[in-house]
Amino acid sequence: MTVTLRMSDKDSRVIRDYAKLHGMTVSEFMRRAAMEKIEDEIDLEVALRAQADYEADPAAYSHDDVGRMLGLK
Protein backbone atom coordinates (compact mmCIF):
# COMPACT_ATOMS: atom_id res chain seq x y z
CA MET A 1 0.00 0.00 0.00
CA THR A 2 1.18 3.50 -0.73
CA VAL A 3 0.15 6.43 1.44
CA THR A 4 0.68 10.07 0.55
CA LEU A 5 1.18 12.61 3.30
CA ARG A 6 1.06 16.34 2.78
CA MET A 7 3.12 18.44 5.17
CA SER A 8 5.25 21.51 5.28
CA ASP A 9 8.85 21.38 4.12
CA LYS A 10 9.91 22.06 7.71
CA ASP A 11 7.93 19.09 9.07
CA SER A 12 9.21 16.87 6.26
CA ARG A 13 12.79 17.84 7.02
CA VAL A 14 12.33 17.11 10.72
CA ILE A 15 10.91 13.66 9.96
CA ARG A 16 13.62 12.80 7.43
CA ASP A 17 16.35 13.95 9.81
CA TYR A 18 14.86 12.03 12.73
CA ALA A 19 14.53 8.83 10.71
CA LYS A 20 18.09 9.15 9.42
CA LEU A 21 19.43 9.83 12.92
CA HIS A 22 17.83 6.57 14.09
CA GLY A 23 18.93 4.53 11.07
CA MET A 24 15.46 4.18 9.58
CA THR A 25 13.82 5.05 6.33
CA VAL A 26 11.02 7.58 6.45
CA SER A 27 8.59 4.76 5.60
CA GLU A 28 9.84 2.64 8.48
CA PHE A 29 9.64 5.57 10.89
CA MET A 30 6.09 6.47 9.82
CA ARG A 31 4.97 2.82 10.03
CA ARG A 32 6.47 2.44 13.52
CA ALA A 33 5.02 5.74 14.70
CA ALA A 34 1.54 4.81 13.48
CA MET A 35 1.67 1.33 15.04
CA GLU A 36 2.98 2.67 18.36
CA LYS A 37 0.13 5.23 18.45
CA ILE A 38 -2.44 2.49 17.85
CA GLU A 39 -0.86 0.21 20.48
CA ASP A 40 -0.79 3.07 23.01
CA GLU A 41 -4.49 3.75 22.50
CA ILE A 42 -5.35 0.04 22.83
CA ASP A 43 -3.26 -0.18 26.02
CA LEU A 44 -5.02 2.87 27.45
CA GLU A 45 -8.45 1.41 26.65
CA VAL A 46 -7.53 -1.90 28.33
CA ALA A 47 -6.22 -0.05 31.40
CA LEU A 48 -9.37 2.09 31.66
CA ARG A 49 -11.58 -1.01 31.41
CA ALA A 50 -9.52 -2.77 34.09
CA GLN A 51 -9.78 0.27 36.34
CA ALA A 52 -13.56 0.43 35.84
CA ASP A 53 -13.86 -3.31 36.58
CA TYR A 54 -11.81 -2.90 39.75
CA GLU A 55 -13.83 0.11 40.87
CA ALA A 56 -17.05 -1.88 40.32
CA ASP A 57 -15.68 -4.80 42.37
CA PRO A 58 -12.53 -3.83 44.29
CA ALA A 59 -11.59 -7.38 45.24
CA ALA A 60 -7.86 -7.98 45.13
CA TYR A 61 -5.98 -11.26 45.32
CA SER A 62 -2.35 -12.00 46.06
CA HIS A 63 -0.23 -14.19 43.83
CA ASP A 64 -0.52 -16.97 46.42
CA ASP A 65 -4.32 -16.57 46.56
CA VAL A 66 -4.58 -17.00 42.80
CA GLY A 67 -2.29 -20.05 42.94
CA ARG A 68 -4.59 -21.64 45.52
CA MET A 69 -7.69 -20.74 43.48
CA LEU A 70 -6.16 -22.48 40.47
CA GLY A 71 -5.13 -25.49 42.54
CA LEU A 72 -1.44 -24.79 42.05
CA LYS A 73 -0.59 -24.48 45.74
C-alpha positions as CSV (number, residue, x, y, z in Angstrom):
1,M,0.0,0.0,0.0
2,T,1.2,3.5,-0.7
3,V,0.1,6.4,1.4
4,T,0.7,10.1,0.5
5,L,1.2,12.6,3.3
6,R,1.1,16.3,2.8
7,M,3.1,18.4,5.2
8,S,5.2,21.5,5.3
9,D,8.9,21.4,4.1
10,K,9.9,22.1,7.7
11,D,7.9,19.1,9.1
12,S,9.2,16.9,6.3
13,R,12.8,17.8,7.0
14,V,12.3,17.1,10.7
15,I,10.9,13.7,10.0
16,R,13.6,12.8,7.4
17,D,16.4,14.0,9.8
18,Y,14.9,12.0,12.7
19,A,14.5,8.8,10.7
20,K,18.1,9.2,9.4
21,L,19.4,9.8,12.9
22,H,17.8,6.6,14.1
23,G,18.9,4.5,11.1
24,M,15.5,4.2,9.6
25,T,13.8,5.0,6.3
26,V,11.0,7.6,6.4
27,S,8.6,4.8,5.6
28,E,9.8,2.6,8.5
29,F,9.6,5.6,10.9
30,M,6.1,6.5,9.8
31,R,5.0,2.8,10.0
32,R,6.5,2.4,13.5
33,A,5.0,5.7,14.7
34,A,1.5,4.8,13.5
35,M,1.7,1.3,15.0
36,E,3.0,2.7,18.4
37,K,0.1,5.2,18.5
38,I,-2.4,2.5,17.8
39,E,-0.9,0.2,20.5
40,D,-0.8,3.1,23.0
41,E,-4.5,3.7,22.5
42,I,-5.3,0.0,22.8
43,D,-3.3,-0.2,26.0
44,L,-5.0,2.9,27.4
45,E,-8.4,1.4,26.7
46,V,-7.5,-1.9,28.3
47,A,-6.2,0.0,31.4
48,L,-9.4,2.1,31.7
49,R,-11.6,-1.0,31.4
50,A,-9.5,-2.8,34.1
51,Q,-9.8,0.3,36.3
52,A,-13.6,0.4,35.8
53,D,-13.9,-3.3,36.6
54,Y,-11.8,-2.9,39.8
55,E,-13.8,0.1,40.9
56,A,-17.0,-1.9,40.3
57,D,-15.7,-4.8,42.4
58,P,-12.5,-3.8,44.3
59,A,-11.6,-7.4,45.2
60,A,-7.9,-8.0,45.1
61,Y,-6.0,-11.3,45.3
62,S,-2.4,-12.0,46.1
63,H,-0.2,-14.2,43.8
64,D,-0.5,-17.0,46.4
65,D,-4.3,-16.6,46.6
66,V,-4.6,-17.0,42.8
67,G,-2.3,-20.0,42.9
68,R,-4.6,-21.6,45.5
69,M,-7.7,-20.7,43.5
70,L,-6.2,-22.5,40.5
71,G,-5.1,-25.5,42.5
72,L,-1.4,-24.8,42.1
73,K,-0.6,-24.5,45.7
